Amino acid sequence: MADEGGGPSFLARLVLVLLGVAFLGAAWVWHQKDTDPNAARLVERVSGGRVHGGAANP
C-alpha cells in the first residue's frame, strides 16, 4: 500500500498540471499573436492594450 505522507495529494497534482497546461496555452497564444488576428485580439484584451510589437519593439 502507498505511503499516505509520501508526496503531494491528487488535488495538488491536478492543480499543478492545470497550471502548466494554462501556461503552455498562454505561451502558444502569445506566440501566435503576430499571425492570428483572434490571438492578437485576445492578447490585447487580456493585457489591457499594453502590447505593441512584443519584446523586440519595446
CYANA upper distance limits for C-alpha pairs under 8 A (distance plus 0.5 A):
  2 ALA  CA      6 GLY  CA      8.31
  8 PRO  CA     12 ALA  CA      6.42
  8 PRO  CA     13 ARG  CA      6.99
  9 SER  CA     13 ARG  CA      6.84
 10 PHE  CA     14 LEU  CA      6.60
 11 LEU  CA     15 VAL  CA      6.66
 12 ALA  CA     16 LEU  CA      6.76
 13 ARG  CA     17 VAL  CA      6.67
 14 LEU  CA     18 LEU  CA      6.64
 15 VAL  CA     19 LEU  CA      6.61
 16 LEU  CA     20 GLY  CA      6.67
 17 VAL  CA     21 VAL  CA      6.70
 18 LEU  CA     22 ALA  CA      6.59
 19 LEU  CA     23 PHE  CA      6.59
 20 GLY  CA     24 LEU  CA      6.69
 21 VAL  CA     25 GLY  CA      6.59
 22 ALA  CA     26 ALA  CA      6.63
 23 PHE  CA     27 ALA  CA      6.66
 24 LEU  CA     28 TRP  CA      6.64
 25 GLY  CA     29 VAL  CA      6.73
 26 ALA  CA     30 TRP  CA      6.59
 27 ALA  CA     31 HIS  CA      6.64
 28 TRP  CA     32 GLN  CA      6.73
 29 VAL  CA     33 LYS  CA      6.64
 29 VAL  CA     39 ALA  CA      6.19
 29 VAL  CA     43 VAL  CA      8.06
 30 TRP  CA     39 ALA  CA      7.79
 30 TRP  CA     40 ALA  CA      8.37
 30 TRP  CA     43 VAL  CA      7.28
 32 GLN  CA     36 ASP  CA      6.23
 32 GLN  CA     39 ALA  CA      6.69
 32 GLN  CA     40 ALA  CA      8.03
 33 LYS  CA     37 PRO  CA      7.26
 33 LYS  CA     38 ASN  CA      8.22
 33 LYS  CA     39 ALA  CA      5.33
 33 LYS  CA     40 ALA  CA      4.71
 33 LYS  CA     41 ARG  CA      8.44
 33 LYS  CA     43 VAL  CA      7.54
 34 ASP  CA     40 ALA  CA      7.11
 35 THR  CA     40 ALA  CA      8.49
 36 ASP  CA     40 ALA  CA      6.79
 37 PRO  CA     41 ARG  CA      6.67
 38 ASN  CA     42 LEU  CA      6.75
 39 ALA  CA     43 VAL  CA      6.65
 40 ALA  CA     44 GLU  CA      6.62
 41 ARG  CA     45 ARG  CA      6.55
 42 LEU  CA     46 VAL  CA      6.60
 43 VAL  CA     47 SER  CA      6.40
 43 VAL  CA     51 VAL  CA      8.17
 44 GLU  CA     48 GLY  CA      6.40
 44 GLU  CA     49 GLY  CA      5.25
 44 GLU  CA     50 ARG  CA      7.52
 44 GLU  CA     51 VAL  CA      6.90
 45 ARG  CA     49 GLY  CA      6.84
 47 SER  CA     51 VAL  CA      7.33
 52 HIS  CA     57 ASN  CA      7.85
 52 HIS  CA     58 PRO  CA      7.83
 53 GLY  CA     57 ASN  CA      5.82
 53 GLY  CA     58 PRO  CA      7.62
 54 GLY  CA     58 PRO  CA      7.22
